[in-house]
């Protein structure tokens, strides 16, 4: 083994040790060479290899130019422009780790909220006022009608 091969092996060993220490992996995006899983379950791309950068909360401190979520980066590369204000990148299958372009779509905040609302399962609840059953996608809904909520609130105020 010559000196060049020895140096390559040393560098590969050093990279593996850094990856193990920081939790970051080698990325295949030219502008962001490192990739790591954030505490929120999204993949992030980093320009620098540092243990500090594995904390996604530092995004506000060091700016968008140093760290970016992978799904946002991929959509920006696909469209060739920045994501406009009021838009978000949605994972169709709700899997934050699946950043395949076929699984990502650009939605307005309103469309995104509606998409997640439609994904929720309808559950049956019992109205606190009339005792009747009703179906809802909202987890904290207690009444089958707005008027029942008003009646219940009025009754509680009289006690």
Backbone as a chain_set.jsonl record, in Angstrom:
{"seq": "XXXXXXXXXXXXXXXXXXXXXXXXXXXXXXXXXXXXXXXXXXXXXXXXXXXXXXXXXXXXXXXXXXXXXXXXXXXXXXXXXXXXXXXXXXXXXXXXXXXXXXXXXXXXXXXXXXXXXXXXXXXXXXXXXXXXXXXXXXXXXXXXXXXXXXXXXXXXXXX", "coords": {"N": [[0.848, -1.174, 0.0], [0.613, 2.148, -0.943], [1.587, 5.574, -0.067], [-0.455, 7.305, -0.781], [-2.815, 5.712, -0.83], [-2.828, 5.013, 1.861], [-3.296, 7.494, 3.072], [-5.882, 8.025, 2.104], [-7.322, 5.96, 3.351], [-6.979, 6.727, 6.032], [-8.383, 9.168, 6.039], [-10.992, 8.256, 5.397], [-11.525, 6.72, 7.668], [-11.469, 8.737, 9.59], [-13.685, 10.267, 8.756], [-15.754, 8.399, 9.14], [-15.623, 8.19, 11.942], [-16.31, 10.809, 12.687], [-18.934, 10.887, 11.665], [-20.152, 8.981, 13.296], [-19.85, 10.208, 15.793], [-21.236, 12.692, 15.542], [-23.676, 12.02, 14.412], [-24.319, 12.752, 11.9], [-24.56, 12.174, 8.356], [-22.998, 11.469, 5.178], [-24.038, 13.516, 2.556], [-25.704, 13.659, -0.65], [-26.087, 15.992, -1.908], [-24.781, 18.72, -3.544], [-24.417, 21.393, -2.494], [-24.901, 21.122, 0.19], [-23.182, 19.208, 2.07], [-23.554, 17.445, 4.255], [-25.819, 15.393, 6.153], [-28.478, 14.988, 8.442], [-30.671, 13.603, 10.967], [-33.229, 15.452, 12.37], [-34.505, 16.535, 15.621], [-37.19, 16.691, 15.333], [-37.951, 14.779, 13.539], [-37.535, 15.202, 10.824], [-35.351, 15.159, 7.941], [-32.321, 16.94, 7.751], [-30.142, 19.138, 5.947], [-26.728, 20.059, 5.969], [-24.185, 22.555, 5.787], [-21.828, 22.618, 7.182], [-19.802, 20.441, 9.189], [-20.582, 19.702, 12.203], [-21.115, 19.038, 15.652], [-22.822, 20.727, 16.998], [-24.584, 21.542, 15.009], [-26.43, 19.501, 14.769], [-28.652, 19.982, 16.249], [-31.785, 21.048, 15.598], [-32.923, 23.394, 16.418], [-31.054, 25.355, 16.259], [-31.284, 26.487, 13.834], [-32.471, 29.005, 13.614], [-30.467, 30.575, 14.668], [-28.199, 30.344, 13.016], [-29.056, 30.635, 10.431], [-30.708, 30.197, 7.189], [-28.888, 29.629, 5.182], [-26.959, 27.87, 6.071], [-28.169, 25.596, 7.09], [-30.817, 23.462, 6.096], [-34.047, 22.018, 5.64], [-34.357, 18.819, 4.185], [-36.531, 18.116, 2.49], [-37.598, 20.601, 1.739], [-35.403, 21.659, 0.384], [-35.205, 19.871, -1.798], [-37.602, 20.376, -3.205], [-37.163, 23.044, -3.874], [-34.976, 22.708, -5.599], [-36.207, 21.245, -7.612], [-38.208, 23.001, -8.615], [-36.678, 25.206, -9.138], [-36.68, 27.625, -7.831], [-37.125, 29.723, -4.87], [-39.2, 28.668, -2.118], [-42.363, 30.073, -2.027], [-43.675, 32.589, 0.266], [-46.105, 31.575, 2.638], [-46.49, 29.059, 1.681], [-46.03, 25.51, 2.011], [-44.109, 22.454, 2.17], [-45.494, 19.383, 1.637], [-45.675, 16.068, 2.898], [-46.981, 13.447, 1.271], [-47.544, 10.807, 2.153], [-47.37, 11.111, 4.863], [-45.012, 10.426, 6.084], [-42.212, 11.602, 7.413], [-39.611, 10.983, 6.822], [-39.543, 10.062, 4.245], [-38.468, 11.385, 1.538], [-38.824, 11.297, -1.204], [-39.315, 12.669, -4.429], [-41.782, 12.119, -5.616], [-43.381, 11.86, -3.42], [-43.626, 14.338, -2.323], [-45.267, 17.512, -2.165], [-46.127, 20.869, -3.039], [-47.963, 23.029, -1.112], [-50.478, 25.474, -0.168], [-50.777, 27.077, 3.055], [-53.401, 26.821, 3.946], [-54.434, 24.756, 2.266], [-52.744, 22.727, 3.132], [-53.489, 22.398, 5.823], [-56.13, 21.494, 5.42], [-55.609, 19.105, 4.059], [-54.346, 17.541, 6.045], [-56.43, 17.461, 7.874], [-58.333, 15.981, 6.467], [-57.042, 13.544, 6.439], [-57.331, 12.561, 8.951], [-58.935, 10.152, 11.06], [-62.429, 9.487, 11.285], [-64.117, 9.703, 14.291], [-66.427, 8.428, 16.727], [-68.306, 10.308, 18.995], [-69.81, 11.356, 22.135], [-72.264, 13.715, 22.763], [-71.981, 16.319, 25.133], [-74.156, 17.762, 25.991], [-76.716, 16.827, 24.927], [-76.358, 14.106, 24.844], [-76.401, 12.591, 22.578], [-74.941, 10.67, 19.863], [-72.232, 11.542, 17.693], [-70.253, 11.991, 14.742], [-66.841, 12.905, 14.32], [-63.804, 14.548, 13.253], [-62.254, 16.037, 14.806], [-60.385, 16.045, 17.708], [-60.891, 17.199, 20.221], [-63.556, 17.943, 20.281], [-66.633, 18.439, 21.856], [-69.367, 18.718, 21.618], [-72.338, 18.146, 19.649], [-73.518, 20.145, 18.172], [-73.084, 23.693, 17.662], [-74.945, 25.199, 19.103], [-75.566, 23.58, 21.253], [-73.272, 23.702, 22.746], [-73.378, 26.374, 23.592], [-75.721, 26.311, 25.165], [-74.91, 24.521, 27.174], [-72.78, 25.96, 28.293], [-74.139, 28.215, 29.262], [-75.784, 27.006, 31.188], [-73.852, 26.058, 32.994], [-72.889, 28.478, 33.944], [-74.946, 29.399, 35.552], [-74.903, 27.921, 37.838]], "CA": [[0.0, 0.0, 0.0], [1.449, 3.345, -1.027], [1.248, 6.679, 0.845], [-1.739, 7.886, -1.195], [-3.848, 4.809, -0.326], [-2.802, 5.118, 3.323], [-3.945, 8.771, 3.411], [-7.311, 7.844, 1.82], [-7.873, 5.122, 4.417], [-7.027, 7.542, 7.25], [-9.481, 10.12, 5.881], [-12.247, 7.514, 5.494], [-11.685, 6.371, 9.078], [-11.799, 9.977, 10.297], [-15.06, 10.612, 8.376], [-16.63, 7.461, 9.85], [-15.616, 8.563, 13.361], [-17.097, 12.036, 12.789], [-20.339, 10.531, 11.457], [-20.617, 8.289, 14.49], [-19.869, 11.174, 16.891], [-22.232, 13.751, 15.34], [-24.95, 11.517, 13.902], [-24.499, 13.228, 10.525], [-24.113, 11.272, 7.304], [-22.608, 12.128, 3.935], [-25.193, 13.831, 1.721], [-25.382, 13.68, -2.075], [-26.455, 17.315, -2.407], [-23.49, 19.406, -3.637], [-24.323, 22.594, -1.668], [-25.046, 20.728, 1.587], [-22.528, 17.898, 2.061], [-23.875, 16.58, 5.396], [-27.244, 15.138, 6.34], [-28.754, 14.433, 9.763], [-32.067, 13.563, 11.401], [-33.53, 16.436, 13.404], [-35.301, 16.032, 16.742], [-38.587, 16.705, 14.919], [-38.205, 13.673, 12.617], [-37.218, 15.57, 9.451], [-33.946, 15.139, 7.556], [-31.767, 18.265, 7.506], [-28.882, 19.196, 5.218], [-25.828, 20.997, 6.614], [-22.979, 22.946, 5.05], [-20.672, 22.37, 8.033], [-19.858, 19.197, 9.953], [-20.386, 20.085, 13.596], [-22.086, 18.445, 16.566], [-23.794, 21.773, 17.299], [-25.566, 21.651, 13.935], [-27.434, 18.441, 14.793], [-29.821, 20.512, 16.929], [-32.54, 21.816, 14.605], [-33.301, 24.695, 16.952], [-30.017, 26.335, 15.926], [-31.598, 27.018, 12.512], [-32.718, 30.437, 13.755], [-29.229, 31.254, 15.029], [-27.179, 30.347, 11.971], [-29.654, 31.034, 9.165], [-31.088, 29.223, 6.165], [-27.798, 29.31, 4.263], [-26.119, 26.829, 6.636], [-28.974, 24.402, 7.364], [-32.12, 23.485, 5.437], [-34.689, 20.704, 5.648], [-34.114, 18.172, 2.888], [-37.713, 18.148, 1.62], [-37.682, 21.954, 1.181], [-34.3, 21.78, -0.567], [-35.529, 19.102, -3.004], [-38.641, 21.102, -3.957], [-36.507, 24.224, -4.451], [-34.175, 22.256, -6.732], [-37.12, 20.801, -8.673], [-38.877, 24.16, -9.209], [-35.684, 26.194, -9.539], [-36.897, 28.894, -7.131], [-37.417, 29.636, -3.447], [-40.598, 28.376, -1.782], [-42.998, 31.353, -1.712], [-44.272, 32.751, 1.59], [-47.464, 31.047, 2.705], [-46.503, 27.707, 1.123], [-45.275, 24.486, 2.746], [-43.9, 21.194, 1.457], [-46.297, 18.353, 2.305], [-45.377, 14.655, 2.647], [-48.273, 12.819, 0.968], [-47.775, 9.604, 2.96], [-47.181, 11.547, 6.252], [-43.737, 9.904, 6.571], [-41.245, 12.696, 7.312], [-38.326, 10.47, 6.322], [-39.682, 9.724, 2.832], [-38.308, 12.611, 0.768], [-38.885, 11.057, -2.644], [-40.06, 13.765, -5.064], [-43.159, 11.686, -5.864], [-44.104, 11.934, -2.152], [-43.651, 15.728, -1.87], [-46.039, 18.458, -2.955], [-46.137, 22.23, -2.527], [-49.339, 23.423, -0.796], [-50.653, 26.658, 0.667], [-51.035, 26.71, 4.453], [-54.803, 26.41, 4.029], [-54.531, 23.432, 1.644], [-52.02, 21.787, 3.979], [-54.365, 22.122, 6.966], [-57.251, 20.676, 4.936], [-55.088, 17.769, 3.734], [-54.156, 16.807, 7.298], [-57.751, 17.252, 8.469], [-58.974, 14.884, 5.722], [-56.348, 12.291, 6.749], [-57.734, 12.076, 10.277], [-60.039, 9.201, 11.081], [-63.651, 9.958, 11.928], [-64.419, 8.921, 15.487], [-67.749, 8.692, 17.288], [-68.275, 10.913, 20.322], [-71.096, 11.57, 22.767], [-72.467, 15.131, 23.058], [-72.081, 16.591, 26.578], [-75.442, 18.396, 26.29], [-77.894, 15.992, 24.642], [-76.028, 12.686, 24.974], [-76.456, 11.948, 21.267], [-73.652, 10.362, 19.256], [-71.914, 12.254, 16.463], [-68.93, 11.685, 14.191], [-65.98, 14.072, 14.181], [-62.37, 14.344, 13.046], [-61.609, 16.893, 15.786], [-60.222, 15.231, 18.92], [-61.395, 17.835, 21.431], [-64.933, 18.402, 20.093], [-67.469, 17.864, 22.913], [-70.792, 18.918, 21.353], [-72.728, 17.822, 18.271], [-73.908, 21.4, 17.526], [-72.631, 24.885, 18.395], [-75.992, 25.652, 20.035], [-75.47, 22.752, 22.467], [-72.162, 24.253, 23.538], [-73.882, 27.598, 24.22], [-76.656, 25.916, 26.228], [-74.13, 23.914, 28.256], [-72.032, 27.05, 28.93], [-75.114, 29.015, 30.027], [-76.2, 26.218, 32.353], [-72.736, 26.038, 33.955], [-72.77, 29.816, 34.522], [-76.017, 29.622, 36.523], [-74.649, 27.155, 39.058]], "C": [[0.899, 1.245, 0.0], [0.907, 4.455, -0.104], [-0.123, 7.288, 0.523], [-2.904, 7.039, -0.664], [-3.96, 4.883, 1.19], [-3.55, 6.379, 3.773], [-5.459, 8.664, 3.191], [-7.971, 7.029, 2.919], [-7.996, 5.903, 5.735], [-8.187, 8.532, 7.2], [-10.842, 9.431, 6.01], [-12.538, 7.131, 6.941], [-12.093, 7.587, 9.885], [-13.245, 10.393, 10.009], [-16.048, 9.7, 9.1], [-16.729, 7.814, 11.331], [-16.442, 9.831, 13.58], [-18.59, 11.753, 12.626], [-20.917, 9.864, 12.69], [-20.785, 9.269, 15.65], [-21.02, 12.166, 16.752], [-23.6, 13.229, 14.943], [-25.225, 11.976, 12.483], [-23.952, 12.208, 9.543], [-23.69, 12.1, 6.1], [-23.854, 12.311, 3.079], [-24.757, 13.832, 0.256], [-25.83, 14.982, -2.725], [-25.198, 18.18, -2.401], [-23.346, 20.626, -2.721], [-24.373, 22.284, -0.172], [-24.469, 19.325, 1.75], [-22.887, 16.958, 3.204], [-25.371, 16.526, 5.631], [-27.451, 14.533, 7.725], [-30.236, 14.5, 10.1], [-32.258, 14.573, 12.524], [-34.382, 15.823, 14.509], [-36.787, 16.002, 16.401], [-38.922, 15.623, 13.888], [-37.945, 13.985, 11.158], [-35.717, 15.408, 9.209], [-33.517, 16.564, 7.27], [-30.436, 18.135, 6.79], [-28.039, 20.317, 5.811], [-24.644, 21.324, 5.719], [-21.734, 22.625, 5.84], [-20.889, 21.095, 8.82], [-19.554, 19.533, 11.402], [-21.458, 19.44, 14.459], [-23.189, 19.449, 16.907], [-24.91, 21.812, 16.266], [-26.607, 20.547, 13.947], [-28.698, 18.897, 15.507], [-30.573, 21.421, 15.962], [-32.944, 23.184, 15.119], [-32.271, 25.766, 16.612], [-30.276, 26.956, 14.558], [-31.8, 28.536, 12.573], [-31.416, 31.204, 13.998], [-28.259, 31.374, 13.857], [-27.737, 30.588, 10.572], [-29.865, 29.905, 8.175], [-29.915, 28.795, 5.289], [-26.924, 28.159, 4.765], [-26.861, 25.523, 6.843], [-30.327, 24.558, 6.675], [-32.725, 22.09, 5.533], [-34.612, 20.119, 4.239], [-35.321, 18.274, 1.971], [-37.898, 19.543, 0.996], [-36.602, 22.158, 0.101], [-34.643, 21.07, -1.883], [-36.584, 19.807, -3.852], [-38.04, 22.352, -4.6], [-35.665, 23.844, -5.666], [-35.066, 21.862, -7.91], [-37.746, 22.001, -9.389], [-37.902, 25.223, -9.684], [-35.872, 27.546, -8.885], [-37.171, 28.654, -5.649], [-38.896, 29.297, -3.239], [-41.253, 29.691, -1.369], [-43.547, 31.385, -0.286], [-45.697, 32.234, 1.549], [-47.604, 29.656, 2.118], [-45.652, 26.781, 1.987], [-45.111, 23.266, 1.853], [-44.58, 20.102, 2.273], [-45.813, 16.958, 1.913], [-46.705, 13.927, 2.464], [-48.573, 11.622, 1.856], [-47.576, 9.853, 4.463], [-45.896, 10.999, 6.882], [-42.673, 10.971, 6.337], [-39.893, 12.251, 6.762], [-38.363, 10.173, 4.83], [-39.65, 11.006, 2.011], [-38.211, 12.365, -0.73], [-39.739, 12.167, -3.278], [-41.513, 13.392, -5.343], [-44.015, 11.778, -4.602], [-44.249, 13.374, -1.644], [-44.526, 16.569, -2.781], [-46.055, 19.809, -2.258], [-47.592, 22.661, -2.348], [-49.356, 24.752, -0.064], [-50.912, 26.18, 2.093], [-52.461, 26.193, 4.621], [-54.998, 25.004, 3.455], [-53.871, 22.366, 2.516], [-52.862, 21.404, 5.198], [-55.522, 21.221, 6.573], [-56.794, 19.244, 4.639], [-54.904, 16.942, 5.001], [-55.482, 16.539, 7.998], [-58.437, 16.061, 7.796], [-58.328, 13.539, 6.037], [-56.78, 11.711, 8.095], [-58.899, 11.1, 10.157], [-61.243, 9.84, 11.767], [-63.915, 9.063, 13.132], [-65.794, 9.329, 16.02], [-67.596, 9.207, 18.712], [-69.697, 11.086, 20.828], [-71.202, 13.039, 23.177], [-72.661, 15.328, 24.564], [-73.44, 17.186, 26.955], [-76.6, 17.426, 26.12], [-77.631, 14.5, 24.794], [-76.06, 11.919, 23.666], [-75.063, 11.693, 20.715], [-73.472, 11.142, 17.959], [-70.505, 11.891, 16.026], [-68.124, 12.957, 14.007], [-64.541, 13.65, 13.91], [-61.569, 15.155, 14.071], [-61.563, 16.159, 17.118], [-60.828, 15.868, 20.159], [-62.819, 18.379, 21.289], [-65.839, 17.679, 21.086], [-68.957, 17.921, 22.623], [-71.111, 18.638, 19.891], [-73.117, 19.068, 17.481], [-73.351, 22.571, 18.327], [-73.663, 25.369, 19.419], [-75.954, 24.844, 21.336], [-74.328, 23.231, 23.363], [-72.617, 25.509, 24.284], [-74.807, 27.268, 25.38], [-75.9, 25.357, 27.434], [-73.367, 24.986, 29.034], [-72.947, 27.909, 29.795], [-75.534, 28.296, 31.304], [-75.111, 26.195, 33.413], [-72.58, 27.381, 34.662], [-73.798, 30.09, 35.597], [-75.759, 28.913, 37.832], [-73.852, 27.911, 40.066]], "O": [[1.809, 1.378, 0.818], [-0.117, 4.274, 0.556], [-0.851, 7.725, 1.414], [-3.865, 7.578, -0.115], [-5.06, 4.823, 1.739], [-4.332, 6.344, 4.723], [-6.236, 9.162, 4.007], [-9.063, 7.37, 3.372], [-8.981, 5.763, 6.46], [-8.893, 8.718, 8.191], [-11.745, 9.96, 6.659], [-13.683, 7.213, 7.385], [-12.955, 7.499, 10.759], [-13.955, 10.824, 10.917], [-17.063, 10.168, 9.615], [-17.813, 7.743, 11.91], [-17.192, 9.919, 14.552], [-19.415, 12.305, 13.355], [-22.047, 10.151, 13.084], [-21.751, 9.174, 16.406], [-21.708, 12.455, 17.731], [-24.595, 13.931, 15.12], [-26.26, 11.628, 11.914], [-23.011, 11.474, 9.846], [-23.99, 13.291, 6.017], [-24.633, 11.375, 2.897], [-23.573, 13.988, -0.041], [-25.939, 15.066, -3.948], [-24.596, 18.36, -1.343], [-22.251, 20.875, -2.216], [-23.935, 23.095, 0.644], [-25.195, 18.344, 1.586], [-22.556, 15.774, 3.137], [-26.098, 17.479, 5.35], [-26.687, 13.662, 8.14], [-30.964, 15.348, 9.584], [-31.53, 14.549, 13.517], [-34.917, 14.726, 14.354], [-37.567, 15.357, 17.103], [-40.055, 15.557, 13.413], [-38.119, 13.106, 10.314], [-34.913, 15.505, 10.136], [-34.246, 17.32, 6.627], [-29.696, 17.171, 6.985], [-28.553, 21.391, 6.122], [-24.158, 20.467, 4.981], [-20.68, 22.382, 5.252], [-22.026, 20.709, 9.09], [-18.389, 19.638, 11.785], [-22.603, 19.314, 14.026], [-24.347, 19.071, 17.083], [-26.061, 22.085, 16.608], [-27.587, 20.632, 13.206], [-29.734, 18.245, 15.376], [-30.049, 22.457, 15.552], [-33.279, 24.059, 14.321], [-32.576, 26.957, 16.669], [-29.553, 27.869, 14.157], [-31.351, 29.262, 11.686], [-31.283, 32.353, 13.577], [-27.573, 32.387, 13.719], [-26.968, 30.731, 9.622], [-29.293, 28.821, 8.295], [-29.944, 27.709, 4.711], [-26.219, 27.533, 3.972], [-26.258, 24.452, 6.78], [-30.911, 25.641, 6.667], [-32.003, 21.093, 5.51], [-34.778, 20.823, 3.243], [-35.152, 18.5, 0.773], [-38.312, 19.648, -0.158], [-36.857, 22.75, -0.948], [-34.397, 21.612, -2.961], [-36.477, 19.835, -5.078], [-38.369, 22.684, -5.739], [-35.64, 24.577, -6.655], [-34.723, 22.113, -9.065], [-37.812, 22.027, -10.618], [-38.243, 26.049, -10.531], [-35.283, 28.529, -9.334], [-37.416, 27.524, -5.228], [-39.736, 29.603, -4.084], [-40.763, 30.362, -0.461], [-43.846, 30.343, 0.298], [-46.411, 32.422, 0.564], [-48.71, 29.12, 2.057], [-44.683, 27.21, 2.613], [-45.87, 23.066, 0.904], [-44.28, 19.917, 3.453], [-45.569, 16.692, 0.736], [-47.476, 13.807, 3.416], [-49.716, 11.428, 2.272], [-47.609, 8.908, 5.252], [-45.716, 11.102, 8.096], [-42.277, 11.217, 5.198], [-39.118, 13.079, 6.286], [-37.309, 10.043, 4.208], [-40.684, 11.643, 1.809], [-37.581, 13.143, -1.447], [-40.766, 12.555, -2.722], [-42.387, 14.258, -5.31], [-45.242, 11.774, -4.692], [-44.923, 13.606, -0.641], [-44.54, 16.383, -3.998], [-46.003, 19.883, -1.03], [-48.366, 22.662, -3.306], [-48.378, 25.123, 0.585], [-51.23, 25.011, 2.311], [-52.695, 25.235, 5.357], [-55.645, 24.161, 4.076], [-54.37, 21.247, 2.629], [-52.941, 20.23, 5.562], [-55.862, 20.29, 7.303], [-57.509, 18.286, 4.934], [-55.267, 15.766, 5.029], [-55.643, 15.504, 8.646], [-59.047, 15.23, 8.469], [-58.979, 12.5, 5.921], [-56.615, 10.517, 8.347], [-59.736, 11.217, 9.262], [-61.098, 10.626, 12.702], [-63.935, 7.837, 13.021], [-66.257, 10.445, 15.784], [-66.867, 8.638, 19.525], [-70.662, 10.98, 20.071], [-70.321, 13.551, 23.866], [-73.417, 14.59, 25.196], [-73.836, 17.122, 28.118], [-77.38, 17.218, 27.049], [-78.572, 13.71, 24.866], [-75.776, 10.722, 23.643], [-74.115, 12.404, 21.049], [-74.43, 11.374, 17.222], [-69.665, 11.527, 16.849], [-68.664, 13.979, 13.583], [-64.113, 12.556, 14.279], [-60.356, 14.984, 14.193], [-62.595, 15.698, 17.606], [-61.244, 15.151, 21.069], [-63.243, 19.198, 22.104], [-65.824, 16.45, 21.158], [-69.741, 17.253, 23.297], [-70.283, 18.856, 19.007], [-73.056, 19.059, 16.252], [-73.165, 22.459, 19.539], [-73.298, 25.886, 20.475], [-76.276, 25.37, 22.401], [-74.418, 23.167, 24.589], [-72.29, 25.694, 25.456], [-74.703, 27.864, 26.453], [-76.216, 25.685, 28.578], [-73.303, 24.946, 30.262], [-72.591, 28.287, 30.911], [-75.626, 28.905, 32.369], [-75.404, 26.3, 34.604], [-72.19, 27.433, 35.828], [-73.565, 30.924, 36.472], [-76.349, 29.276, 38.849], [-73.563, 27.389, 41.142]]}, "num_chains": 1, "name": "protein.A"}
